[in-house]
Structures are given as structure tokens and as C-alpha cells.
Amino acid sequence: MAVLQEIVVLGLLVLCMAASVSAHSRHSHYTPPPNVIRLTDVFSRVSIGREYSTFFGGSNTKLLNNGSDANLALDKSSGSGLASRNKYYYGFFSAAIKLPSGLSPGVVVAFYLSNADNYPHNHDEIDIELLGHDQRNDWVLQTNVYANGSTGTGREEKFYLWFDPTEQHHHYSIIWNNHHVVFLVDNIPVREFAHSSSYPSVYPSKPMSLYATIWDGSQWATHGGKYPVNYKYAPFVVSFAEMEMTGCVVNQTAIVTSCSMANPSSLDPVDGPEFVRLSKEQIEAMNWARRKLMFYSYCNDRSRFKVMPSDCK
């Protein structure tokens, strides 16, 4: 009987370990399409120490490697965040991010553009949010676009990742120009939000700052708030590296940008022909990501929208 009990206990331990491993590698058998342009190799990296200032939680912010990298922490006392010193009107924005390991329900790591400080009632926002996981689920990538204060609408789309985002750094990037907003993971486009004349009011159109943050999203982040942050596992530390910010810098006093039609060398760096539309390879890669890894789109949520939002048609 004792031997049988040992076998049962051992079997349960093996099952638990397998479940734990599968929770982190559920989608790792997916291989993204090759031959997609590496936009992160096209633009220059910036110093976090020079280009960013503390947004909140200064005691939980640590600059490394002479300011080129940063660790941001969330503990019981506070989360933490950085904000770009400049505001941008269009551009390419990217960060290599390594997420906290271990259980992280309720934890939100965000890399996003916003102008809520200047336009509290009609702000724009372009979000990459990485939502922590419980024992049965992976980290989730959530993308979102707000314009003119339309926070009640929410244009969320959610994806699983095809790798373990806690093992090493991976690139999360945003293209924002007059043609579209594109979200990319390791240079694979996962979502395109077009700037259409049919619904111009839902497209971000005002200068924004870039933010990198980690914070407590217990009320909604993991299964709609079912699993809050468990501070027994704190501190939760996220690493930001290889930051890129290339765009039209806004002079807030004169309300002009560094991109001027009078000076071709200073034109919007993401407004050239290669940024007007996605390439064939990029479209194929995006279709792959959406088919294999997207599990939620606001356009398919009939419980939220009785009438489909205009930008879904």
C-alpha cells in the first residue's frame, strides 16, 4: 500500500511539473515566418538615462550599463515607470523587454504612447500591455488604440506569444504614421490599425510621450481580475533594453515638429514608401500571428458591442 501511495504521489508530481512546463511552452512549437524585415536593425538605439525621466516609483527604478538599460520593479510599496523627455508626432518606437519570471497574476508591464498629461479629456493612446499569468496560463500580449478620449470604446486585441518572454529579451515595437499603426513582436507584425478617412476620429492624431511601466492591474489584468497580484512573489522586475525612439520631436512651446517639408533630411522617418503599407512578407507573417496566436478581438465581441464599431467594417 505504501509503495502504491508513493507511485501515486510521484505520478501527481510529474503531472504538475508537466502542467507547469506546458503553461510556459504551450505555443513554443510555433515558428514565425522567415524573411521579414528586421526594423529594429534599421533605427538607432537611445540611452534610457538621457532620453527618459522617472514617471513614478523612483526607488523601484534602476539604470544599468551606463544608462542604456533599466530594471523596473513592482512591490507592495509601488510600481515604477519611465517617460520620454520628448513628445513625438509619428515615429518608430521599440524596446527589448524581459518579463518577470514565476507566477505574476495581476502584473501589467506596459510600453505605450500617450498624451493624457496634455489632453486629459480627449487623449490619444497606443498600447502594448503584457499581462501576467497564473498557474494555467501564459503571459498575454494586449494591444489597444485610443483616440480623442475614446477610452470607453477600447479596441483591445489579445495574443499569446510563441516563446517564453521571461527567458530573454524580445522586441516589442510600434509604427505610428499617417497611414497606420502597426504592432510588432520580434519584428513580426501582429496587428495593423489603418488610418481611414471613413473614421478619422478614432485615429491617434496628437503628439504623445513614450512610457515604460510596471504596475498592479489586479482589478482586470488576469482573467478579468479573478487573480490579483500575489506580493508573496514580489518584487516583480522587468528589464528594458535596446530602446529605440525615432520620430518627429515636438517643440511644445512653438507647437512645431522636427520634421519639416522644407528640409527633406528631417522628414518623418516612418513616412517613406516602405512604411505606407506592409510588405507581402509582413502581411503573411501578420496573418500567421493572427491565425495562430490571437484569441480575442474587440471586433468579434458581441457582448460589448451590439453595433460593430465602424473601424471593424
N, C-alpha and C positions, 0 to 999 in steps of 0.2 A: 504493500500500500504506500509506504514511504517513497519507494522508487517511482511508483506511478505519479505521486504528487510532484516529485522533483521533475519528472518528464513534462507534466502539465505546466508547471511554473516556468520551466525552460522554454517550452513552446510559446507561452504567452509573452515572455521577454523577447524572443525572436520576432514575433508578430509586431510587438510595439516598436522594436528597432526598425523593422521594415517599413512600418507606417510612418515613422519619423523621417526615414530617408526618402520615402516616396513623396512626402509632403514638400520636400525641398527640390525634388528632381522630377516632378510629375511631367513637366513639359520639356525636360532637357534632351529628349530624343529628337526634338525638332531642330532642324538645321536651316538657318535662313538662306535665301538665295544668294549666290555669289555675284561678283561683278557689279556691285552697287557702289557708286562713287563715295569715297570717304571724305565727306565735307569737313569733318573735324581735322583733316590734314591740310585743308585749304586756308583756314583762318588762323591768325596768331593767338597764342595764349597770353593771358594777362596775369599780373601779380594781384592776388587777393588783397594783400596788405596795402597796396597802393590804390586799387580801384574800388574797394569796398570799405564800408564803415559798419560798426556794430549797430544792428537794428534793435535787438533786445537780448537779454541774458548774457551780458558781457563776461561774467565769471565762468560761464559754460562754453566760451569760445576760445579756441587755441589755434594760433597761427603756427605753421610749421614750414620747414625748408625755406627760410628767409622770406616767408610771406606768400610763397606760391601755392601752398596747400592750407587747408583749415579743417579742424575737427570741431564739430558742433555737438553738444550733449543735451539730453533731456534727463532731468532727475526731478525729485519731488519739489524742489525749490523753483525750478523754472525750465523752460525750453531755451532755445537760443536761435539767433538769426543774424544774417548779414544783408546789407542793402547796398546797391551800387551807388557810387558817388555821383554818377551822371544819370540823366534820363535819356532815353533813346526813342527815336521815331523810326521804326523798322530796323531790322538787323538779323544777325545770326548769333544765337546765344547757346552756350553748351557748357556742360560740366561732367567730369568723370566722377561718379558717386559710388562709394562702397557703403552699403547699408549695415545697420547694426545686426549682429548675429544673435541667435537664440530667439526665444519667444518675444514677440513685440506687438501684441494686440493693442489697438488704440493709438499706436505711434504713427505720426504723419511726418514724412520728410518731403519738403516742397521746394521746387525750383521753378520760379514763376515771375512773370511781368505784371505789374500793377501800377495804377495811378490813383489809388484810393486816398492817398495823402492830399492830393491836389483837387480831386473831384469826389468828395465823399458821397454825393447823392447820385452821380451818374458816371461812376468809374468804369474803366475797362480792365480786363484781366485775361492772361493766357497762362494756364496752369499745367504743370507737371507735378502730380502728387503721388507719392509712393506710400501705400497704406500697409501698416504692419499686419502680421499674420498670427493666427492661433495654431494649436497643435495640428489641425487638419487642413490648413490652407497656406498657400504661398503668399509672398508679398504681391501686392496688386499695383499695377500702374493705372492711375486715373488721369485722364486729360480733360480739360474744360476750357471753355471760351465764354467770357462775359463782355458785353459792350453796353455803354450808356446806362450802367446801373441795373442791368437785367439779371440780377442775382437770383431772382425768384424763378427764372426760367431754367437755368442750369443745363448746360449742354455736355453732360458727362459721357465719356466712353471709357470702359474699363477693359484691361488686358492682363492676362498672365504673361510672365516673362519666360523665355526659353533657356534661361540659365539661372544659377543661384546668385542673386545680387549681393550676397553677403561675403562671398569668397574673394572677390577682387573688384576693382573699379570698372564700371561700364559707363559709356557715354549716353547722356540724355540731352537732346538738343531741340531747339525751336527755330524755325524760319518764320519771320513775320515781315511781309512786304505788302505792296499794294495789290498783289494778285491772290495771295492765300496765306494761311497759317499752316505750317507743317510740323508735326511732332515726329521726332526720330529717336530710336533707341539703337545704339551702336551703329549709327548711320542708316539703319533700316527705317524708312517711313512707316509709321503705324496709323497715321491719321492726317487727312488734309481737310481744312475748313476753308472753303472758297470765299473770296470777296465778290459778291454778286450785286449787280445793280438792282436786282429784284428785292433784296433785303439788306440794304446798306446799313441800316440802323443796328444790326446785330454784329457788325464787324468792328473790332477794336481799331480806333482811329485817332487816339490821343497819345502823346508821349508818355512813356512808362519807365519806371525803375525796375531793376532786376533784383530778385530776392532769393536767398538760400536759407532755409529754416528747418528746424525740427521742433515739434510741439505735440501737446496732448490733444488728440482728437477722439477721446473716449466716447463722446456723445454720438458719433456717427461713423467713425473710420472703419471698424471691423464688424461686418455683419450688422450694419445699421446701429451700432452702439451696444450690441449684445455682449461684446468682450471689451472691457475697458483696459486701460494701461495697468499693468501689474508692476508696481515700483519695487517689488522684491527682486526684479531682474535689472533694475537701474544701476548705473547710468546707461542710457542708450546713446551710443556715439556713432555719428555718421561722418564719413570722410569726404571732403570735396577737394578735387584736384583738377588740373588741366582746364581751368576756366577760360572760356572764350566769349568775348563781347565785341562784336564788330557791327557797327551800325551808324546811324545818323545821330550824333550827340546834339542834344537840345540846349541852347543857351536860354536859360529860364527867364533872364531879365529882358532880353530882346525878343524872346519867343521866335527864334530862328534856329535852324539846324545847321550842322557842319556840312551837310550835303547841299550843294548848290548847283543849279543848272549852268551857272556862269563859269563854274570850274569843273570840267569833266573828270578830273582826277579825284574829286571829292564826292562823286555821285554815290547814291545809295549802293553799298557793296552787294546787296541781295536783290538788285533790280535789273540785273543783266539778263540776256536771253535764256541763260541756263537756269534762271530762277523763276521764269514766267510760268513754267509748268514742269511737272515731274517727267523724268526721262522714262523710256519704256522699261528699263531695268528697275527703276524706282517704283513704278506702278505695279510691276509684277511682284516686287518684294512687299509692297504695302498690301496687295491683295492676299498674299500668303499670310502676313501677320494678322489681318482681319479675319481671314477664314479659319486659321488655326488657333488664335490666341484671344481674340476679342470675345468677351462673354456678356457685355452689356453696352447698349447704345440708347441714348435718350430718344432716338428716332423710333425705337421699337417698344417704348414704354407706354402702353395704352392706359395703364392705371394712373399715370401722371398727366398725360396729355390726351384729353378727349378729342381735341383737334390737333393734328400733326403740326409741329412748328414749321413755319414757312421755309426755313433753311433745310428741311429734311426732304422736300419735294424735288 
